[in-house]
Amino acid sequence: MAHEKAPAPWSAPGTAPANGQAQPHYLRPLLHTPFFEASRPWIQTDSFIAWAGYLTPDVYSYVEQEYFAIRNSCALFDLTPMVKYRISGPDAERYLNRMVTGNISKLAIDRVLYTLWCDDAGYVVDDGTVFRLGPQEFRVCCQDRQLDWFLDCAFGFDVQVAEVTADIAALALQGPTAFAVLQAAGFSGLEALVAMGISRHAYDGYEVLISRTGFTGDLGYEVWVAPQHAAALWNTLMQAGANRGITPMGYQALEMARIEAGFILPGVDFISCAQTLRLGRESTPWELNLDWTVALDKGHFNGRRALLESKTRGVRRKLVGLELDGNKPAHGALVYADVGNNVQVGEITSALWSPTLKRNIAIARIDAPHCDSPASFWVDLYLHRELQWERRNVRSWIVPRPFYAPARRRAMPPPLR
Amino acid sequence: MSTAYDAIVIGAGHNGLLCALDLARAGRRVLLLEAADQVGGAATTRSFAPGFQVSACAHLLHGLPQSLAQELNLSAHGLRFAATQLSTYALDPAGGAIRLAGTQASGPGLGAGDVAAYASLRTRMGRYAGVFATLFSMTPPRLSLKGWRERWDMLRLALRLRLLGTAPMRELLRIAGMNAYDLLDDNLHSPLLKGALAFDATLGADYGPRAPSTVLSWLHRLAGEQQAGTLGLAQPQGGMGALCDALAKACRAAGVEIRLQTRVARIAVKDDHASGVVLADGHTVAAPVVVSSAALRATLLGMLGIEHLDAGCVRRVRNFRSRGLVAKLHLALRGTPVFKGVDAAALAGRLLISPSMDYLEQAFNPSKYREIPEHPALEITLPSVNDPTLAPAGQHVLSALVQFVPYDLGPDPQAAKARLLANTMATLEQYAPGISDLVVASELLTPADLERAFGLEGGHWHQGGMTFDQFFVNRPVALSHQYRSPLPGLYLCGAASHPGGGVSGWAGRNAAREVLKDGVRHGA
């Protein structure tokens, strides 16, 4: 029996391997985004990750350089793999209002809302952003695919739910010069665009949608086009940004920025209740410290009654911001109430030594009642130093999130640099 | 907020009536709303041909608790029984029948071994049914067992189970989830006897005797019979409607206001709490408590509305299985039919056409493919034999349950219905030659017709299948809240709630108890 020859690992999908035979698609299940070819020349490390079924750069060249571009000039990030749904129809608003915790009836056209959605028990299924594109049209962006849940919620509503992840190409342009770059590229009127706002542009014969949104906590925009215009958009922005420090960035740099911004990630800082196996690992919005995203006064929505009840019951733990002594990020470390490490009160879910703040920061799950305590905690840290593990007890305390929130992220008009 | 009523009960079937009655007896001001022009729901009597009256849906009482009839003094409200302790006759296609009365089986062709084995099996099943009967008056507990009553109930259940003795308890736990076919085959020989018992195990179910949970539905039926005490299988004078008429009289005496021909369009909601009902004519009636005996989906997805429910709850409610497979045949007969080899006394009883378990299984099989059985299984009663008021003198009414008839009759329901009638008549003719010539008028109600006429969702006899996954704490659906709907102030008291179908009234009474426990009483 002839064995199928495994493809050379460096051959791109859709290209013929050396033996000239077409590759079966299932041997390379990861997709390329529509920006892949255009961004190829900037990819120096060949360091990729699989993200929601796509192959995307983890690092283009140097993570530090990409990170500092976010904070000092601007960075360009391919966010096409982010899962996107189109929600449309006469009942679209009612449907979303029943599904998510935020108040969609207060969401104006061309505005974006960060929200959560919960199951019947009031546990968070996922978080994401809802873009209102029209009276009856919305786009929901989130981390995980959940068409089954969205369709379950659709029963009884005159609404269409469609996954459009592959139908929309998107770039995030984040950093102090992001506005300047877009203006230089010829997108006009953005000076009037407020944070969480959307503007539409007819550009060079194609449609571009720009939202003042992002995952970095900085001044930034997300730019949305049809896939066939992706390459043109990439090149346009890279050219316009050439003198403004534009730098393509990968996932790692974004991860650093999002921790500084205090944003949380499903699967990292909390587990979707659709994925927990062990009892008690789910989270309520109260436990994620996202009380502000829950509009209890908007009428009924999924999990509302359970949320009212859990509010009176109190939280089991809370997701909080921590600052630690020293400069070693405390990835996955356990948090104790006492220096002797006898009473564990939580664990760290995301950690970073912030290059901008010069502070050692972390997001952590801390058990009640310690999660409201002004007292110090002790983090049990293991450091690998010159091939030797060293154990440290590092002092830590709760600090407000976001850790880093420059005024320019919401400034009107946005600064040029 | 001051309202004229403390509670509104939707639907004046036996569960709705009993719920209203218990609430009124506890001092609540109760309004009972019924869409039809008479009370009774699926337990009504009506005319289907000039001079001929019939129990339009359910036609025998097999689980009305004797204690209930006594406690409510229903005889003072006009309830009489035309017959009690009816025997069952398993008709032999060759003529004759096996008579079943309690633990006694008798008849030609029944070996001494089977007589003894039946007595033994029936006695054992009776003891197991006694355990199940303790569940009926219970509110299904939460796993966390909150409060003394839930703990006491579970203790009582455990005790009943334990008091069976070690071996019987083990045997009950072994057989409770299994299928009737194997259980009966393990114990008995006579195909006719097994066919009849398997019929009881699948009556009203949406599966044949080989399906798991058929022993459960048999136990459920036997538990009901046990509660009926000396009533046994009973036929109210004037048909099943007479029971509900008596309950309605008791209700009115207790102060319940009953409005007929009053359809509820939707349940009014204020501040996430039931605040009354909006009638089909647009009027609103306010009350802090609304209790619905209507079917599950009609209540929650129809009258309440999806926007007041969580998506997971909606999914469970949508998936509540209520595939009814029972059709109802009414014949007006100009004379007394003669069943081959069966004496006239048997006509007062309950006649079964289910000559073997394989016959029954084969009657079930076509329903899986939305087809009509060639040889349906039947439960036949001639109510006018015990109650001559139902038919003109010398003439008779035949009322039969016909199994297994699919809800969806395919592209041409009329043709399918005509075929079903022809097949049913041919089957009857085989056992009662010449019966066709006696027919003056006939009426055949398919599951879809029963749904239209009585609001039985999916045409299901019990508003929803009685299987383990829809039983006790899982009835109507998992995460049910003890007769409370997810909306505060709205309760469910129909057969879709525990303990399910059979005209026993427990769902209504248990729900009333929970309403009273919550003590909501904003009125006055």
HADDOCK unambig.tbl for C-alpha pairs under 7 A between the chains (distance, minus, plus):
assign (segid A and resid 98 and name CA) (segid B and resid 307 and name CA) 6.40 0.50 0.50
assign (segid A and resid 119 and name CA) (segid B and resid 312 and name CA) 6.98 0.50 0.50
assign (segid A and resid 120 and name CA) (segid B and resid 310 and name CA) 5.47 0.50 0.50
assign (segid A and resid 120 and name CA) (segid B and resid 311 and name CA) 6.90 0.50 0.50
assign (segid A and resid 120 and name CA) (segid B and resid 312 and name CA) 5.92 0.50 0.50
assign (segid A and resid 152 and name CA) (segid B and resid 311 and name CA) 6.50 0.50 0.50
assign (segid A and resid 152 and name CA) (segid B and resid 315 and name CA) 6.92 0.50 0.50
assign (segid A and resid 153 and name CA) (segid B and resid 311 and name CA) 5.08 0.50 0.50
assign (segid A and resid 156 and name CA) (segid B and resid 306 and name CA) 6.61 0.50 0.50
assign (segid A and resid 300 and name CA) (segid B and resid 307 and name CA) 6.77 0.50 0.50
assign (segid A and resid 300 and name CA) (segid B and resid 308 and name CA) 5.72 0.50 0.50
assign (segid A and resid 301 and name CA) (segid B and resid 310 and name CA) 6.76 0.50 0.50
assign (segid A and resid 302 and name CA) (segid B and resid 310 and name CA) 4.57 0.50 0.50
assign (segid A and resid 302 and name CA) (segid B and resid 311 and name CA) 6.40 0.50 0.50
assign (segid A and resid 303 and name CA) (segid B and resid 310 and name CA) 6.32 0.50 0.50
